[in-house]
Amino acid sequence: MKPLGAIQQAESSSKLRGTGRVRWWIVWTLFFSTVTNYISRQTFSVLAPVIAAQYHLTHTDLAKILGAFQISYAVTWLLGGIFLDAVGTRLGLALAVVFWSVINILTGFASSVFGFASFRFLLGIGEGFNWPGASKTVAEWFPSQERSLAVAIFDSGSSVGGAIAAMAIPLIALALGWRSAFVIAGLLGFVWLLLWLRVYHPLDRHPRVTPQEVAHIHSGQEVPSISAQRGPRRWILLARDRNVWGIVLGRALTDPIWWFYVFWLPQYLSDARGFSLERIALFAWMPFVAADIGNFTGGLVSGYCIRRGVSVVKARTWICAVSCLPILAGIPAAGVHSVYAAMGLICFALWGYASWSTMGLTLPSDLFPQDVVATVTGLSGLAAGLVGAVFTFAVGILVDRFSYAPAFLVAGLMPVFATAFLFLLIRAPIKSPIASA
């Protein structure tokens, strides 16, 4: 005879299976958009040692090229979020992926700092749509207790895409030339486009969603789908909402950590550790796998806490607090002699960062109505991108004049301040002044 707890768990699992799986098909499609996004984004970073050697680029030149991406990317997080809230996710993401794929292909024809920076600027415009669109989709399609896992799934695509790029792009470049690597990476977006148009439709008119799944989604959504205020007043109230500023400041002080490791790790391995392109392919993927594990660690643990009765906001913020501890491991990474120890510390730091990031990306859908989730996410992305761009420029100057050590120090300490802002500013959804009654 089965224990009562086992029977209840089986009944709960059976009930969830009966609700349908369309929402999970959609979030896995978003996962693949993030994978293609990061393969395109990382192509230049992985090939930077080769391109820099061919065109005699300094670290300051590289910072200009990388920073051009971050500036346009940051602005598009905000404008793209507003655009997606206006036209919908299906059309908005489709146009964005086509745009960034074409630009990545064209990057293979650049031959100067200005050329690379221009194409990277345009790439950032297209890629800035991905996360606001994905966050908006999760808000529409998932109840609160499933959102952190859904965010972990699509956000983990950044780690998977980064790892694939670190391993595959060098091999393509060695076999076909570095320009061909940009072309091949860009073509992946068109494959994804076919999948997206097949899988995604809005919840209220999806041809394959069941009434049971719709009921399950609505039953677990604590925040109204429509704001009480419409028009310009809605944006004024957003600007005055402390939850908005908690999310904005939190992400502005954590995302630059990711940019630092994503953009500079291949160059760091080449400069400080003497790695060839082949050795970069062997090592540079490891931190992305650690980050992938971190995405799911944060998502699964916070979801478990919520199911055990912990409030949504408390579960998210305390996961952020705990995640700060492993991020600090990145500080000594630049000083250790062993490359294996350095990579281990970097992996541990990115594991913590990814757990924190999953919570940061989930909070907008926890705290705001669906019709402004992409906008709030975009505003936080704008702040994060601009701070990240400043940090990228600073790293280039620091490395040219000193070393990588100061950058590792700053990257380790920033999330401590980010988490402090979360605890000071974030409050439960009912406090949001734009939510309807």
KAZI-V911222 format. One record per helix or strand. SS is the DSSP state (alpha for helix, beta for strand). FROM is the first residue (numbers start at 0). LEN is the number of residues. Records with the same first field share a line. If there is no record, write none. Layout:
# KAZI-V911222
SS: FROM-LEN  FROM-LEN
This chain:
# KAZI-V911222
alpha: 3-15  21-34  58-29  88-19  112-15  128-13  143-33  177-22  202-3  210-9  231-9  241-11  254-17  276-7  285-22  311-23  338-29  369-32  404-21  428-3
beta: 226-1  434-1
